[in-house]
């Protein structure tokens, strides 16, 4: 998972441009948010992000590759749901699950 500062800056600029054109696609907003999260995790790993207070030793290490894969799957599912139907129908489908 390699997310550079340029990528997040560009994503932010795209979001700003889209906001002026009208509404932002919810899937794009989710993807932008997840990109910012990935960037923050990467910065913390590289030591360029302020560290969190020490956590209890009983907390297991997070498998970042598995986390990134799960986020990618989540993005794909959200995009599929949004592409399949009207927003009201999508919300009703999600609530029934």
One Martini backbone bead per residue (centre of mass of N, CA, C, O) as a GRO file, in nm:
protein
   97
    1UNK     BB    1   0.085   0.044   0.031
    2UNK     BB    2   0.120   0.333  -0.180
    3UNK     BB    3   0.091   0.663  -0.057
    4UNK     BB    4   0.105   0.975  -0.167
    5UNK     BB    5   0.084   1.309  -0.133
    6UNK     BB    6   0.005   1.361  -0.426
    7UNK     BB    7  -0.246   1.184  -0.432
    8UNK     BB    8  -0.407   1.339  -0.210
    9UNK     BB    9  -0.394   1.615  -0.341
   10UNK     BB   10  -0.537   1.536  -0.600
   11UNK     BB   11  -0.794   1.434  -0.470
   12UNK     BB   12  -0.869   1.705  -0.338
   13UNK     BB   13  -0.888   1.863  -0.605
   14UNK     BB   14  -1.110   1.692  -0.730
   15UNK     BB   15  -1.319   1.745  -0.511
   16UNK     BB   16  -1.330   2.050  -0.548
   17UNK     BB   17  -1.415   2.047  -0.844
   18UNK     BB   18  -1.674   1.876  -0.804
   19UNK     BB   19  -1.818   2.068  -0.604
   20UNK     BB   20  -1.858   2.294  -0.824
   21UNK     BB   21  -2.029   2.104  -1.028
   22UNK     BB   22  -2.154   1.949  -0.773
   23UNK     BB   23  -2.199   1.647  -0.692
   24UNK     BB   24  -2.062   1.382  -0.522
   25UNK     BB   25  -1.979   1.075  -0.548
   26UNK     BB   26  -1.999   0.848  -0.300
   27UNK     BB   27  -1.771   0.660  -0.395
   28UNK     BB   28  -1.558   0.884  -0.415
   29UNK     BB   29  -1.568   0.974  -0.121
   30UNK     BB   30  -1.483   0.703  -0.004
   31UNK     BB   31  -1.216   0.677  -0.153
   32UNK     BB   32  -1.091   0.936  -0.037
   33UNK     BB   33  -1.105   0.855   0.260
   34UNK     BB   34  -0.935   0.593   0.232
   35UNK     BB   35  -0.683   0.737   0.126
   36UNK     BB   36  -0.634   0.906   0.379
   37UNK     BB   37  -0.600   0.667   0.568
   38UNK     BB   38  -0.363   0.532   0.422
   39UNK     BB   39  -0.173   0.774   0.451
   40UNK     BB   40  -0.168   0.783   0.760
   41UNK     BB   41  -0.051   0.502   0.800
   42UNK     BB   42   0.209   0.543   0.638
   43UNK     BB   43   0.319   0.780   0.805
   44UNK     BB   44   0.335   0.626   1.072
   45UNK     BB   45   0.534   0.406   0.972
   46UNK     BB   46   0.759   0.633   0.882
   47UNK     BB   47   0.743   0.874   1.111
   48UNK     BB   48   0.554   1.137   0.995
   49UNK     BB   49   0.357   1.078   1.230
   50UNK     BB   50   0.198   1.109   1.497
   51UNK     BB   51   0.197   0.929   1.767
   52UNK     BB   52   0.053   0.711   1.957
   53UNK     BB   53  -0.023   0.591   2.224
   54UNK     BB   54   0.042   0.337   2.395
   55UNK     BB   55  -0.049   0.015   2.365
   56UNK     BB   56  -0.151  -0.263   2.452
   57UNK     BB   57  -0.003  -0.579   2.424
   58UNK     BB   58  -0.284  -0.731   2.348
   59UNK     BB   59  -0.263  -0.596   2.081
   60UNK     BB   60  -0.274  -0.670   1.770
   61UNK     BB   61  -0.146  -0.672   1.478
   62UNK     BB   62  -0.181  -0.518   1.172
   63UNK     BB   63  -0.278  -0.624   0.855
   64UNK     BB   64  -0.233  -0.418   0.594
   65UNK     BB   65  -0.295  -0.594   0.346
   66UNK     BB   66  -0.570  -0.692   0.442
   67UNK     BB   67  -0.693  -0.415   0.482
   68UNK     BB   68  -0.662  -0.319   0.188
   69UNK     BB   69  -0.830  -0.546   0.063
   70UNK     BB   70  -1.094  -0.482   0.217
   71UNK     BB   71  -1.125  -0.195   0.109
   72UNK     BB   72  -1.143  -0.271  -0.190
   73UNK     BB   73  -1.398  -0.443  -0.160
   74UNK     BB   74  -1.577  -0.220  -0.046
   75UNK     BB   75  -1.562  -0.034  -0.289
   76UNK     BB   76  -1.680  -0.235  -0.493
   77UNK     BB   77  -1.954  -0.276  -0.351
   78UNK     BB   78  -2.047   0.017  -0.356
   79UNK     BB   79  -2.034   0.056  -0.661
   80UNK     BB   80  -2.234  -0.169  -0.731
   81UNK     BB   81  -2.475  -0.056  -0.575
   82UNK     BB   82  -2.480   0.224  -0.723
   83UNK     BB   83  -2.507   0.098  -1.021
   84UNK     BB   84  -2.781  -0.080  -0.988
   85UNK     BB   85  -2.938   0.182  -0.861
   86UNK     BB   86  -3.122   0.354  -0.676
   87UNK     BB   87  -3.066   0.499  -0.378
   88UNK     BB   88  -3.323   0.394  -0.232
   89UNK     BB   89  -3.279   0.095  -0.309
   90UNK     BB   90  -3.001   0.063  -0.180
   91UNK     BB   91  -3.083   0.126   0.109
   92UNK     BB   92  -3.289  -0.102   0.135
   93UNK     BB   93  -3.089  -0.334   0.081
   94UNK     BB   94  -2.894  -0.278   0.315
   95UNK     BB   95  -3.109  -0.301   0.549
   96UNK     BB   96  -3.182  -0.613   0.482
   97UNK     BB   97  -2.892  -0.753   0.549
   0.00000   0.00000   0.00000
